[in-house]
Every structure is written in C-alpha cells, then in structure tokens.
Amino acid sequence: MSALMKALFETDPASAAILAAETQRQRETLVLIASENYASPAILAAQGSLFCNKYAEGYPSRRYYNGCQQEDAIEQLAIDRAKELFGCEHVNAQPHAGAQANTAVYQAVLQPGDTILSLELAHGGHLSHGMKLNISGQLYQIVHYGVDRASGRIVMDQVAELAAAHRPKLIVFGASAYPRHFEVERFRAIADSVGALLMADMAHVMGLIAGRAHPDPVPFCDLVTFTTHKTMRGPRGGMILCREALAKDIDRAVFPGQQGGPFMHNIMAKAVMLAEAASPAFRQYAADVVTNAAAMAATLQARGYALCSGGTDNHLLLVDLRPQEITGRDAANALEAAGICVNKNGVPFDERSPMVTSGIRLGSPAITTRGFNVDAATLVANLVADVLDNLDSPTVRDRVRGTVAELCAAHPLYDGYLPA
Ligand code: DSN
C-alpha cells in the first residue's frame, strides 16, 4: 500500500473501509455501463496530487491569485495537448463536468429564450440538451428531433424541417444512448441553412474520436463538448473545444459565468489523459472497444435479443427487452446479482417509466480497458443472455457469477492499490 493510502487508513478507517469495499466491488464485477471506465494509476495519482490545494481563478498567465506558475504550466500543457490531438483552435479545460461544459456553451452563445434544436432525451439524448427540469430546459426554448421508430436512426429530414420551422440559434447533436454514427455533414448543412451554430456533445465517443475509431466531427462544428471520464478514460470532468472566434465568450462563460476556482488536480489528470490518448496503445484500445461492442451485438442478436437500430457503430448497445416482456429494471438487477453491472435504459417510444424502462444499455469501454478481447467479449455477451433467458433462476445466476469471478481474476484491476 502506498504512503498516501496508509495515511488514509490511519486517519479515517471508516472511510477507508468503504473504499476497500468499493475496490473489491470493482475488482470482482464486470462493468458494462457504457459511460464508465477505469482511470489509469497515473491519472489517479494526478487527481490525488497537491494541485488540489491551489486556487487559480482565471486562465494561464491571467490569474486572480499569486503562486500560479505551475498551475499555468499544467493547464497550458492540457490545452496544447488537446489542440494537437483534436486539431482544434481553442480549448477550455476547466469545466467540472459535461453538464457544466454544455451550460457554459449555452451561456456563451445564447440569450435566455433563444431556441436550441437537440435530440429527445427519451430517444437517447441528454439531460443538459433541454430536459425541462434542467437549466437548459428552463432558460431556452427547446425543440427536439427524434429517431425513426423502425430504423432507430436520427431522422435527418425531421431535423431539417424543425430547423426551417423554428430557426434555432444552436443545433446540438450527441447522445447518451445512441449506438450509431451521426450524420455530421448533414447537421452542418442544416445549421448553415438557418444560420445556426453547431455543437457536438461527444461525451460518450470522444475517446473513440481521439483513437481514430469514430468519424471526427471537430472540423464541422463550431463547438465540441465532452466528458473526460468515459471513453477518454480520464478523470471525471468536462472540456470544450471551439473556434477561435468563440474563445473569449466560452472562457468567460466557464469562469466567471459558471464556475469559480478550477480543479487544478483534475486539470493535471486531464493533461495526463491527453498524453495517454495520443499514444499508439490508445489507438488500439479505441479500435478494440468498437470491435468488442460489435461482437457483443452480434452475439446478443444470435441469441434472439433485439437491439435498437439493429446493431452498433460505436461502443454501446441498447437492448430492447419488450419482445421478452421483461423490464430493464428487472434485467439490470438480475445481472447485478450475477456480477455484471449494466444500467436500465429507456428505449425509443418506451411505454415504461425511466425508473422501470424496457431496455438495458451495454458498453464495451471498461472491459476493453481490462484487457478483454473479442472472444472474452463474446463470452460476456453470452453470460448476459444466459441471465436474461433465465431471469429467476438462482442456478444460472450462480453459474454466471462463478464465470464472472474467473474472468475478473484473469483480468486483475489496480494491483497494489489496496490489499485485495
Ligand atoms: N450519465 C451519463 C451516462 O451514463 O451516459 C451521461 O452523462
């Protein structure tokens, strides 16, 4: 155990015991939650660094506090690495999360009452794209496009029609539960046809973009937001990329518009994440995430499960459980009991509530970080199907849990972090 961990166990045994239990849970379960991943030891070290002690309101070389030389250096390093990796004009590395990044964009480029055109939450969108209880839904007029009932794909003709009818100031694409690529060039053309700005929220797929395993929207968009802890495999947080013309407004909206002191320890971890994401190993990782998701999709389909949109282009699958007449909640609970963690998820045109749902969302990013290849991903998908086929069978649950334990033992996590 490291000296820092030793200090934690000595200072606060109660908290340390909870961390130990969580470490065990992460080591002994399979994570198929599409938005989760494992940060590297280097990223954990950066997040636990003494950069957490420093106030540094402002931006590199324009701070409101003294003593920020190393804060300037680390934030500039993160910015320069992001510019290089994504080929963008301006970077803001300070948003505490994806929702803050999106809210800052809205504050920067819109006035209250302006119109945003975005994907319906129930069709795979995100809270911060205009849900009525979110600040985005309260400050702005929201118009939503959706997916086609048969194909499960975004209906681009509807996007064009809604844009022409409502003249949005901002068009947003990006999603939390959409398994397909986006028609970026068509979005750009539609935005241009009505004089709207175009924002991509790439929270889910930015790691695939960094690893060149997903079409790159950056050249086509005025603004790109993303979270750093999903496929990017970094610390929890958000970032914004934009054109130089919007740089001042974006920076002002993040600070002082939305936030106070930046989390410098997290910005250090973002810098480390960007170095990792530029490596050849990360390119292989991104390719493997897509290959593993495709293998899981094919396996589940062969076992008789319906996938929204009929498959996947990226890291996630949305299983529609309506034909089996089981709820997403029951499916997710049964899988958790068998050692496999997924989330219940509404499917487009779902009749059930978001707390029950008719689907589950699966993703390959975490198991791929853990070193699972296509054969192992296929086995995992078969285990999922075994549980779903036998939802109430303790025998099947125990057998699957045994296989999960073997898989976890063969793909150890965070060796030496805490005693096993
Ligand atoms: N909550 C995230 C997800 O699970 O996709 C989106 O922010």
Residues whose N, C-alpha, C, O or C-beta is under 5 A from the ligand:
A	BS01	DSN	S35 S176
